[in-house]
Every structure is written in structure tokens, then in C-alpha cells.
Amino acid sequence: MAALDSIFDGIRPYYDSEIPASISRMRSFEYLNDIADFLQIEGGGDTMRSALDQCSTVDDFQDKIMAMVMEHVLSRTSAGVEYKGLEFFEGGQKHLILANHRDIVLDSAIIQLIFHRKGITTTEIAVGDNLITSQFIEDVARSNKMIKVTRSTFPREVYNSSLLLSKYIRHQISSHSSSIWIAQRNGRTKDGFDLTEQGLLKMLQMSGQGDFVEDMDSLKILPTTISYEFEPCDGLKTKEIFISRRHPYIKAEGEDLNSILTGMKSWKGRIMICFTEPIMRSEIESCASFAKNERFVELGKIIDRQIHSKYHLWPNNYAAMDILRERDGLEPAFKGKYGKAALDTFKIHVQEQTDAVFAELVSEGNLGQTDEKEWRKELENIFLHIYANPVKAFLEAKI
């Protein structure tokens, strides 16, 4: 066991024995006061240091720091969190939580908070090492059960890191050590369509014995959805899609951090998380009849269908769909799903966010000589589709 564990030392979460040193580094971080001020923690950095001083284990850190921070963030920026499907974790059941991905930090952090509230052992979280830009961030993440996913552009490194991650996930699930959260794709969903990457499923089987059914069934895959009434970073996502239509999108330095901070401080309204039914062995068997690559495609379709069908649609989603229908000369189809007040609030949100994106694009010189009216219309259409596309996916999943 010890020899096997040592293989994973570079990617696994911290052990309890490593927490005191991690806490010491975090406590002396030069920007801790600034972080506390951003989070609007009463007492600022002194409160954070006092809480850190009470931590000597991973559980302590999640209880004294992460739960405190998330409760604080959600109390200020949401109208509450609802959830379904916790029965799948009764009796200590462990799953690979394969989830849609809408916010860099919040998606998994909210799930951790739910488990913490309900006395369920928290999950480990797969996070790309592109987000680990300092020792402080690594300490926070790995103290909070983060698995470091190595990103690389070199084929051999990609293969080796993928195999290591696959082995780690399989080890933790098969030994009933921990559930693991992993996003269904590399990076957040930008356009509102949650789709599982085929490469992710191939990675998961890399550590198996070559029997597709046994390898995938033993992971206890649990498709999971998170849906926000107001999409985190919807303006930033609109901007990225707009630019990507014109030339390859290149992230600016510090862009991920900006997205993290924007997601945390922006208003999210109501939030719903649904742990759907685990993928059944019979469903995996139905995929095994296909050719090697196609079986992963078919399994992805099953996972996506569950995510789409259990995605909680808010009035904003239906309102966006009807606004787009009217722009196409069609009659509204979902008026019964939202009222005038909700529609007016959403329209104001669309206007404010797209105005801000347009102003940024102008200031950055990304528009050149343009027809302002046409560009504003395109931005609004992109923005509206972020909210409307989950309705389309939901309806298709129900067919």
C-alpha cells in the first residue's frame, strides 16, 4: 500500500501529517489580509489566521476554513443551494462524480459544502495544474483534497500523466477510500451545452484490465449536474466566444484568477445540484457492442443524457429561449415558465452584461471598424444562447 501510494505523491491531496507545514505557509502568506478583505471576512486576516491556527488535519481545514469561506460567499452571492440524490452516498458508498462544469472553483466547492453539512465524507477533486500558480494556491488546494491533474502539450507527458491520474482514480474508488469529483470536460462549458469529452472516458479506462464493461462499471460513475440561476462569468464567457469566432482565443495572464474571483463575487441566484442515478452495468454493456472508439462515444451520450435531463432549468433559461424565438419571428413557447418580473430582471441582466463586454472589446481594440448595432446584437445572441442551450439539451434528452 505504501509503495503504491508513493507513486501518487506528486498529484494526491495532502495527508494529515503534511497539514501543519501547509498551514504555516498559508498563515504567513503576504496577501492573506487582501484575500480576507476580498471575501469580506469580518476581522479580516486576523480571523483567517485564527481559523488556520485551529487546523491540524485535512478535516480541520475543510471545517474551519473552506466551509467558513463557502458559507460566507454563498450567503452574500446566492439565494440558496438545493440538492437531490444524496441517497446514492448512503452507507459510505463511493462514486466517481462525473459533473458538468460551469465555474472553475464553485462547482466542486459547493458539493464539498453540501457533504460537509450532511456529514458525508467529502470528495477528492481533480483540478488542472494550470490553476496552481503559486505555493499558496497549491497549499489551499491540496489541503482541500485536490488531485493535481498535469496539463502538457507533449504527447509522452500527456500519456504518462493521464495513466497516473487514471490509476489514482481507480485506486481510490475500488478501495472505497474516497469519492472523486471530476469535470466531464477540460475547462468550463462556455456555450451552455454540457458534453462529456471522449478523451476523458478513454483516460478512465487506461488503468483497467482491458475489459470495457468491468473497467467502467467498477468506477461507479455518477453523472452530476449543477445549474445556476445566473451563470457565473456569463459575460466573460460571451466575450471569449465572440473573440473565438474571429481568431484563436489566447488566455491573458491572470485570466483564470480573474474568472475565479468573478465567479465568487457575482450574484448567482438560486443553485441546484442533482446527483443522478449511477450508470448501470447494463448501460455499459450496451456500449461494449460498439467498435473500440464508438463505445466511448455511446457511453458519453448516456452520461450527457442524464446530465441534460436532470439539469434544473430556471426562469432565465426559458426566458432566453423565448427571446431568441421572438427574434427569429416565432411565437414564445415557454411563457408559463416565467413571469413578467423575472423576464424584466433577466433582460436588465442581459443588457448590463453585454454592455460591459462591448465596452471591454472597444477599449481593447478588438472590434476595429464595425457596425456597433450588429456587434451588440451578436453579443446578445451569444449571451442568450448560454442560457437557452440547456433548454434545447433538456428537450432533446427527453425525446
Backbone hydrogen bonds, N-H to C=O, Kabsch-Sander energy under -0.5 kcal/mol:
donor,donor_aa,acceptor,acceptor_aa,energy
5,D,1,M,-2.7
6,S,2,A,-1.9
7,I,3,A,-0.8
7,I,4,L,-0.9
8,F,4,L,-0.5
8,F,5,D,-1.5
9,D,6,S,-1.3
11,I,8,F,-1.9
12,R,8,F,-2.6
14,Y,142,R,-2.2
18,E,15,Y,-1.5
19,I,15,Y,-0.5
19,I,16,D,-1.3
22,S,18,E,-1.6
23,I,19,I,-3.1
24,S,20,P,-2.2
25,R,21,A,-1.9
26,M,22,S,-2.5
27,R,23,I,-2.9
28,S,24,S,-1.2
29,F,26,M,-1.5
32,L,29,F,-1.7
35,I,31,Y,-2.2
36,A,32,L,-2.4
37,D,33,N,-2.2
38,F,34,D,-2.5
39,L,35,I,-2.3
40,Q,37,D,-0.8
41,I,36,A,-2.5
44,G,41,I,-2.6
46,D,43,G,-1.1
47,T,43,G,-0.8
47,T,44,G,-0.6
48,M,44,G,-1.6
49,R,45,G,-2.7
50,S,46,D,-2.3
51,A,47,T,-2.1
52,L,48,M,-2.5
53,D,49,R,-2.2
54,Q,51,A,-1.2
55,C,52,L,-2.0
56,S,54,Q,-0.5
61,F,57,T,-2.1
62,Q,58,V,-2.5
63,D,59,D,-2.2
64,K,60,D,-3.6
65,I,61,F,-1.9
66,M,61,F,-1.9
67,A,62,Q,-2.4
69,V,65,I,-2.9
70,M,66,M,-2.8
71,E,67,A,-2.6
72,H,68,M,-2.0
73,V,69,V,-2.8
74,L,70,M,-2.8
75,S,71,E,-1.9
76,R,72,H,-1.2
77,T,73,V,-1.8
78,S,74,L,-1.4
79,A,269,G,-3.0
82,E,271,I,-2.9
84,K,273,I,-1.8
88,F,85,G,-1.7
89,F,86,L,-2.0
90,E,87,E,-1.4
92,G,89,F,-1.1
93,Q,90,E,-1.0
96,L,219,L,-0.8
96,L,220,K,-1.5
97,I,95,H,-0.9
97,I,180,I,-2.9
98,L,96,L,-1.1
98,L,222,L,-1.0
99,A,97,I,-0.8
99,A,182,I,-2.2
100,N,224,T,-1.8
107,D,103,D,-0.8
109,A,105,V,-2.0
110,I,106,L,-2.9
111,I,107,D,-1.2
112,Q,108,S,-2.4
113,L,109,A,-2.1
114,I,110,I,-2.3
115,F,111,I,-2.4
116,H,112,Q,-2.4
117,R,113,L,-2.7
118,K,114,I,-2.0
119,G,115,F,-0.6
119,G,116,H,-0.8
120,I,115,F,-2.5
124,E,179,S,-2.6
125,I,145,K,-2.7
126,A,181,W,-2.6
127,V,125,I,-0.6
127,V,147,I,-2.8
129,D,149,V,-3.1
131,L,128,G,-1.8
132,I,129,D,-0.9
133,T,131,L,-1.4
138,E,134,S,-2.1
139,D,135,Q,-2.5
140,V,136,F,-2.5
141,A,137,I,-2.8
142,R,138,E,-2.9
143,S,139,D,-1.7
144,N,140,V,-0.7
144,N,141,A,-0.8
145,K,142,R,-0.9
146,M,141,A,-1.4
147,I,125,I,-3.9
148,K,11,I,-2.6
148,K,146,M,-0.5
149,V,127,V,-3.3
149,V,147,I,-0.7
150,T,148,K,-0.6
158,V,154,F,-2.7
159,Y,155,P,-2.5
160,N,156,R,-2.6
161,S,157,E,-2.7
162,S,158,V,-2.3
163,L,159,Y,-2.5
164,L,160,N,-2.2
165,L,161,S,-2.4
166,S,162,S,-2.7
167,K,163,L,-2.5
168,Y,164,L,-2.3
169,I,165,L,-2.7
170,R,166,S,-2.4
171,H,167,K,-2.5
172,Q,168,Y,-2.5
173,I,169,I,-2.3
174,S,170,R,-2.7
175,S,171,H,-1.8
176,H,173,I,-1.5
177,S,172,Q,-2.0
178,S,172,Q,-1.3
180,I,95,H,-2.1
181,W,124,E,-3.4
182,I,97,I,-2.6
184,Q,99,A,-2.8
187,G,185,R,-0.8
189,T,101,H,-3.4
194,D,192,G,-0.7
195,L,193,F,-0.8
197,E,184,Q,-2.7
200,L,197,E,-0.7
201,L,197,E,-1.3
202,K,198,Q,-2.1
203,M,199,G,-2.2
204,L,200,L,-1.9
205,Q,201,L,-1.3
206,M,202,K,-1.0
206,M,203,M,-0.7
208,G,205,Q,-2.3
212,F,210,G,-0.8
215,D,211,D,-3.3
216,M,212,F,-2.3
217,D,213,V,-2.5
218,S,214,E,-1.9
219,L,216,M,-1.0
220,K,217,D,-1.5
222,L,96,L,-2.9
224,T,98,L,-2.1
225,T,274,C,-2.3
227,S,272,M,-2.5
229,E,268,K,-0.8
229,E,270,R,-2.8
230,F,268,K,-1.8
231,E,229,E,-0.5
234,D,231,E,-1.5
237,K,233,C,-2.6
238,T,234,D,-2.0
239,K,235,G,-2.2
240,E,236,L,-2.1
241,I,237,K,-2.3
242,F,238,T,-2.4
243,I,239,K,-2.4
244,S,240,E,-2.5
245,R,241,I,-1.3
246,R,243,I,-1.9
247,H,243,I,-1.9
251,K,249,Y,-0.5
255,E,252,A,-2.0
258,N,254,G,-2.1
259,S,255,E,-2.3
260,I,256,D,-2.4
261,L,257,L,-2.6
262,T,258,N,-2.7
263,G,259,S,-2.6
264,M,260,I,-1.9
265,K,261,L,-2.2
266,S,262,T,-2.0
268,K,77,T,-3.4
271,I,80,G,-1.9
272,M,227,S,-2.4
273,I,82,E,-2.0
274,C,225,T,-2.4
275,F,84,K,-2.8
276,T,223,P,-2.2
276,T,274,C,-0.8
279,I,221,I,-2.7
284,I,280,M,-1.7
285,E,281,R,-2.7
286,S,282,S,-1.7
287,C,283,E,-1.1
288,A,284,I,-1.6
289,S,285,E,-0.6
290,F,287,C,-1.9
295,R,291,A,-2.2
296,F,292,K,-0.6
296,F,293,N,-0.8
297,V,293,N,-1.3
298,E,294,E,-2.7
299,L,295,R,-2.1
300,G,296,F,-2.3
301,K,297,V,-1.8
302,I,298,E,-1.8
303,I,299,L,-2.3
304,D,300,G,-2.9
305,R,301,K,-2.4
306,Q,302,I,-1.7
307,I,303,I,-2.2
308,H,304,D,-3.2
309,S,305,R,-2.3
310,K,306,Q,-1.5
311,Y,307,I,-0.6
311,Y,308,H,-0.6
313,L,311,Y,-0.7
317,N,314,W,-1.0
318,Y,314,W,-1.5
319,A,315,P,-2.9
320,A,316,N,-2.5
321,M,317,N,-1.8
322,D,318,Y,-2.2
323,I,319,A,-2.5
324,L,320,A,-2.1
325,R,321,M,-2.1
326,E,322,D,-2.6
327,R,323,I,-1.8
328,D,324,L,-1.3
329,G,326,E,-1.5
330,L,325,R,-3.0
337,K,334,F,-2.6
338,Y,335,K,-1.2
343,L,339,G,-2.3
344,D,340,K,-2.9
345,T,341,A,-2.4
346,F,342,A,-2.3
347,K,343,L,-2.5
348,I,344,D,-2.0
349,H,345,T,-2.0
350,V,346,F,-2.7
351,Q,347,K,-2.4
352,E,348,I,-2.8
353,Q,349,H,-2.5
354,T,350,V,-2.4
355,D,351,Q,-2.2
356,A,352,E,-1.8
357,V,353,Q,-2.2
358,F,354,T,-2.6
359,A,355,D,-2.3
360,E,356,A,-2.0
361,L,357,V,-2.6
362,V,358,F,-2.3
363,S,359,A,-2.4
364,E,360,E,-2.0
365,G,362,V,-1.2
366,N,361,L,-2.6
367,L,361,L,-0.5
370,T,368,G,-1.0
372,E,370,T,-0.9
375,W,371,D,-2.2
376,R,372,E,-2.5
377,K,373,K,-2.0
378,E,374,E,-2.2
379,L,375,W,-2.6
380,E,376,R,-2.3
381,N,377,K,-2.3
382,I,378,E,-2.5
383,F,379,L,-2.5
384,L,380,E,-2.9
385,H,381,N,-2.2
386,I,382,I,-1.4
387,Y,383,F,-0.9
387,Y,384,L,-0.5
388,A,384,L,-2.4
389,N,385,H,-2.7
391,V,388,A,-1.3
392,K,388,A,-1.5
393,A,389,N,-2.6
394,F,390,P,-2.2
395,L,391,V,-2.5
396,E,392,K,-2.2
397,A,393,A,-2.1
398,K,394,F,-1.2
399,I,396,E,-0.9
